[in-house]
Amino acid sequence: MSYFAPDAERVLVGYPRLVPEDTTRCLTLAPGQTELPFADIPKDALPLLDQVQKRLDDVMKKAAADDGADFVDLYDRTGNNTACDGANRGIGGLLETSKLDLFGQPIPWYGHPNDKGRDIQAKYVAAKIETVLNR
């Protein structure tokens, strides 16, 4: 793509952390919810999910570095706002109802950022872009 914009600065945004280091936090319902953050995924499987996500984040970080792009590391910055952080969660639970609907039916977050997560992530992305543009 550098052919179309050879002077463009590139920023790759990593994924926010979904699973906290302490997976026992995932055994508590978030306020107002009727399902656990990861529904019926066993607590013992959550560290594997976290390892897969961390590996994906590391691959993205390396790809950005190899291509001369900047990387926004959300994984390391969102460990206190995972899907299992109750009122502080920045990620909606798998079956938590979002504010979006499809054909009049509310759809779950499916592990995507909620309003709090969007704002937290936007802060880090904006700061990185500002740094890149002011070099």
C-alpha positions, 0 to 999 in steps of 0.5 A: 500500500505504500505505492498509494501513499509513500509518505504515510505513517503506519500504526498497527493497533493490537488487541485489548486483553480479554482474560485477566491474569487472575482467572478467578475474577471470571467466576463473578457476574458483572453488575446487571448480568446473568451470565459469566463473562466467558459463559460456559468456557471452563476457568481452566481453559481461560489461560490458554485463551490468554496465551493465544491472544498474547501470541497473536499480539506478539506476532502483530508487534513483530510484524509492525516492527519488521515493516517500520510501523508503530504498534499500539500495545493494548494488551499490556495496557488493558489488563485491569479492564478485561471482560472479567473486571465487573464494573471496570470491564472494557470488554463485554462478556461473550453473552452480554447484551450490547447496545447494538441490534440486528433486525430489532434483536440485541446482539451480544458483545462477543468479547468486543470493547464496550463503551468504556473499552472504546474510550480507553483504547481510543486514548492510547491510539490517539496518543500514539498517532499524536506521537507519530505525527509530531516526530 
